[in-house]
């Protein structure tokens, strides 16, 4: 049984149908890279899975429990979200709080963990992403790559079963992308389950257990990283990969 399964998720904004009928599963330890052109529905998919957007319809099965994505209560949503981490494209850090405070705030406020334990766990997570020496720095004192690593530490501090990454390197200067991808590669090697919306083809090819191409709100192709990149079945996938190679 998959750790997480999405069945027939649909989402529209007004007349624009962004997700048309998406279904897929995630096994424990999977790293699933979600590829596709801008506007294809990738970010909306992640946001619906984490209840940051409300799907029009669809079912999530998480740890064997079935949740109606359109009708789940706030309490049910909160239960599911406590099992998930979310790393945003633009970091979403509090600018008036230090790196350590950004990591620990959710632990002390939402999870009611005492401050000493939260601080200990926060420092452990900052060490994991190589930023323990910058624990007392504010976001404007950190590079974009360092801010994104703080955001990853914040997600890890909640001890999630799965982390969703929404284009985590797209806001970074090219020379800073590698440090974030390095952290993500290490998480994959440690067995963290991840769903990653990304434009980083090297990461998708080398780290993913499965790769999925979404366009116009539908899954065009899904398969192992090797099959996806070396033997794509669909002409649309081949065209997408050719375009990336030519950029």
C-alpha positions in Angstrom: 0.0 0.0 0.0 1.3 3.5 -0.9 2.0 5.8 2.0 0.1 8.5 0.2 -2.3 8.2 -2.7 -4.0 11.0 -4.7 -7.2 10.0 -6.6 -8.9 12.1 -9.2 -8.0 15.6 -7.9 -9.6 18.5 -9.7 -9.2 22.2 -9.2 -10.5 25.3 -11.1 -10.0 29.0 -10.7 -13.1 30.5 -12.2 -13.3 29.3 -15.8 -9.7 28.1 -15.7 -9.4 24.3 -14.9 -5.9 23.9 -13.5 -6.0 20.3 -12.4 -8.3 18.0 -14.5 -8.0 14.5 -13.1 -4.7 13.8 -11.3 -4.0 10.4 -9.7 -0.8 9.0 -8.4 0.8 7.3 -5.4 3.8 7.9 -3.2 5.7 5.1 -1.4 7.8 5.7 1.7 11.2 6.8 0.7 10.1 8.0 -2.8 11.5 11.1 -4.3 9.0 12.1 -7.0 10.0 15.0 -9.3 7.1 16.8 -10.9 8.1 18.5 -14.2 6.2 20.6 -16.6 5.9 24.0 -18.3 4.9 27.1 -16.3 1.1 27.2 -15.7 0.7 23.4 -16.0 -0.7 23.0 -12.5 2.3 21.7 -10.6 2.3 24.2 -7.7 -1.5 24.0 -7.4 -1.2 20.2 -7.1 1.1 20.6 -4.1 -1.0 23.3 -2.5 -4.1 21.2 -2.7 -2.3 18.2 -1.2 -1.2 20.4 1.7 -4.6 22.2 2.0 -3.2 25.5 1.1 -5.8 25.5 -1.6 -9.1 23.6 -1.5 -9.5 21.1 -4.3 -12.9 21.0 -6.1 -12.9 17.2 -5.7 -10.5 14.4 -5.1 -9.4 11.9 -2.5 -6.2 11.6 -0.5 -5.3 8.4 1.3 -2.6 9.0 3.8 -1.3 6.2 6.0 -4.4 4.2 5.1 -6.9 6.9 6.1 -9.1 8.4 3.4 -9.7 12.2 3.2 -12.1 14.0 1.0 -9.9 16.9 -0.2 -12.9 19.1 -1.0 -14.7 18.6 2.3 -12.1 17.9 5.0 -12.7 19.8 8.2 -10.1 22.2 9.5 -9.2 19.7 12.3 -8.7 16.9 9.8 -6.6 19.2 7.6 -4.5 20.1 10.6 -3.9 16.4 11.4 -2.7 15.7 7.9 -0.5 18.9 7.7 1.3 17.9 10.9 2.7 14.9 9.0 3.9 17.1 6.1 6.5 19.7 5.5 6.3 22.4 2.8 9.3 24.3 1.3 8.1 27.3 -0.6 9.8 28.9 -3.7 10.3 32.2 -1.9 11.4 30.9 1.6 8.4 32.5 3.6 10.7 33.4 6.5 9.8 35.9 9.2 12.2 38.8 8.5 12.1 40.0 12.1 13.1 36.6 13.5 16.5 34.9 13.5 17.2 31.7 11.6 16.8 29.7 14.8 13.5 31.5 15.7 12.1 30.8 12.2 12.9 27.1 12.7 11.4 26.8 16.2 8.4 29.1 16.0 6.1 26.4 14.6 7.3 23.9 17.3 6.5 26.2 20.2 3.3 27.8 18.9 1.5 25.1 16.9 2.9 22.0 18.5 3.3 23.4 22.1 6.9 22.0 22.5 8.8 23.8 25.3 11.3 26.3 24.2 14.4 24.4 25.4 13.4 21.3 23.5 12.5 23.4 20.4 15.8 25.2 20.5 17.7 21.9 20.8 15.8 20.5 17.8 16.2 23.7 15.9 19.9 23.7 16.3 20.1 20.1 15.2 18.2 20.9 12.0 20.3 23.9 11.3 23.4 21.7 11.7 21.8 19.3 9.2 21.6 22.0 6.6 25.1 23.4 7.5 23.9 26.7 9.1 24.4 26.2 12.8 26.9 29.1 12.9 24.3 31.4 11.5 21.5 30.5 13.9 21.4 34.1 15.3 21.4 35.8 11.8 18.3 37.4 10.4 17.0 36.6 6.9 18.4 39.8 5.4 21.8 38.8 6.7 21.7 35.5 4.7 22.0 34.7 1.1 19.0 33.3 -0.8 20.5 29.8 -0.7 21.0 30.1 3.1 17.4 31.4 3.5 16.1 28.4 1.6 18.2 26.0 3.8 16.7 27.7 6.9 13.3 26.9 5.3 14.3 23.3 4.8 15.5 23.1 8.4 12.1 24.5 9.5 10.3 21.8 7.5 12.5 19.1 9.0 12.1 20.3 12.6 8.5 19.1 12.5 9.7 15.5 11.8 7.4 15.1 8.8 6.6 11.9 7.0 6.8 13.7 3.7 8.1 17.1 2.4 6.7 19.0 -0.5 9.1 21.2 -2.3 7.7 23.9 -4.6 10.4 24.9 -7.1 12.9 25.4 -4.2 15.7 26.8 -6.4 13.8 28.9 -8.9 14.2 32.2 -6.9 18.0 31.6 -6.4 21.0 33.0 -8.4 22.6 30.2 -10.3 25.7 30.0 -8.0 23.4 29.4 -5.0 21.3 26.6 -6.5 23.9 23.9 -5.8 24.0 24.3 -2.0 20.2 23.8 -1.8 20.2 20.8 -4.1 23.1 19.3 -2.1 20.9 19.4 1.0 18.0 17.8 -0.8 20.2 15.1 -2.2 21.4 14.3 1.3 17.8 14.1 2.5 17.0 11.7 -0.3 20.0 9.5 0.7 18.6 9.5 4.3 15.3 8.1 3.0 13.1 11.3 3.3 10.0 11.0 1.2 9.7 14.0 -1.1 7.5 15.4 -3.8 9.5 18.0 -5.7 8.2 20.5 -8.2 11.4 21.5 -10.1 13.0 22.7 -13.3 16.3 21.1 -12.2 16.7 18.3 -14.7 19.9 17.0 -13.3 18.3 16.6 -9.8 15.3 14.9 -11.3 17.4 12.5 -13.3 19.9 11.6 -10.6 17.9 11.7 -7.4 14.3 10.8 -8.2 12.8 7.4 -7.9 10.0 8.5 -10.2 9.4 11.5 -12.5 6.1 12.9 -13.6 5.4 15.4 -16.4 2.2 17.5 -16.0 0.8 19.7 -18.7 -2.6 21.4 -19.0 -3.6 19.8 -15.7 -3.0 16.2 -16.7 -0.2 13.7 -16.2 1.4 13.3 -19.6 3.8 10.6 -18.5 5.1 9.0 -15.2 7.8 6.5 -14.7 11.2 5.7 -13.2 13.8 8.4 -13.7 15.7 6.2 -16.0 12.8 5.3 -18.2 11.5 8.9 -18.2 14.8 10.4 -19.4 16.2 7.6 -21.5 13.0 6.0 -23.0 10.1 8.3 -22.8 6.9 6.8 -24.2 5.1 10.0 -25.2 6.1 12.4 -27.9 5.1 15.4 -25.7 7.7 14.2 -23.1 10.4 13.9 -25.8 9.6 17.4 -27.0 9.8 18.7 -23.4 13.2 17.1 -22.8 14.5 18.3 -26.2 13.5 21.9 -25.3 15.2 21.7 -22.0 18.4 20.4 -23.6 18.3 23.3 -26.1 18.0 26.0 -23.4 
